[in-house]
Amino acid sequence: MNLDFGVHPLFSWYVVLLLVSGIVLWILVIPPRLDWWWRLANAACGSLCAGYGVYLAFFYHSGTYLVILPLFLLPAMLVVISVSALRGDTTRGQR
């Protein structure tokens, strides 16, 4: 496993955050109250995050890696949208 918080803390935290956000997004696929589009977006983004995290944690050996900024922003936006939809927040689109 490539996680070493003492030597490469940025890389290690990046991998951990990718895996955690992937798992959280997979959990948000379960509730049937969400529209199918949001469930599909959560599953796709969760698979992308978790897959890249697994690759970096187990199969990455040396060289450079990409710190992709949207992989920090997109899961957070999807979690906020999904949780607000599950809470029944309908005031977003009303004036």
N, C-alpha and C positions, 0 to 999 in steps of 0.2 A: 504494500500500500504506500502511496506517495505522500501521505499527510505527515508533515513534520513542522509543528507550530514553532519550534525553536529556531529552525534554519530558514524556512520560507513561510512566514505567517500569512502574508497576503494570498499566496497560492492555496494554502490549507483552508483559510476561511472562505475563499471563493468556492472551493469544492464543496465544503460543508453547506454553504448557503444555496448552491445549486441543487444539492440533494434534498435539502429541507423544503425548498420552494417547489421542487418537483413532486414530493410526497404530499404537500399541502394541496397542490392543484389537483392531484389524483383523487384526494379525499373529496374535493368539491365537485367531482364528477358524479358522485353517488346521489345527491338529493334530486328527486324527480321534479321538484318545484321549479328548478332552473329550466330555462328554455333550452332546446336542443343545441342551438348555436353556441351558447355560453358553455355548455357541457363539452361540446366538441373542441372549443377553443382552450378550455382548461385541460382537457386530455392531451391535446397536441403540444401545448406549451409545457405541461408537466413532463411529457415524454422527452421533449427536447432538453429541458433543464436536467432531468435525472440522467438521461443518456449521456450528456456531455460531462456531467459530474462523475459518473461511473467510469467513463473513458479517462478523464484526468486522474481519478483516484487509483485506478488499477492498471491501465494499459499505457499511459503516458510515461515515457522514460527520460527524454531530454529534449533540449531545444527550446523553442518559444511556444507560448500558449496565448490564446486570445482572451482578453477580459472584455467580454461583449457587454456594453452598457445597456442595451435593451433587455438583456437577461436579468438585470436588476430592476428595471422599471416595469416590464410587461407582467411578470407574476404578481407584483404588488397591485397593479391596476386590475388584473383579473380577480384577485382575492377581494378587493374592495367592491367591485361590481357584483360579484357572486354573493357576498355576504349581505350587501344592501338589497339584492333581489330576494334572498332567503328571508330577510327580516320584513319584507313587504313594503319597502320604501318606494312609494309611487310618486313622491313629490319632485323627483329629479326632472321629469319632463313637463311639469305643469308650471304655469305662470301665475 
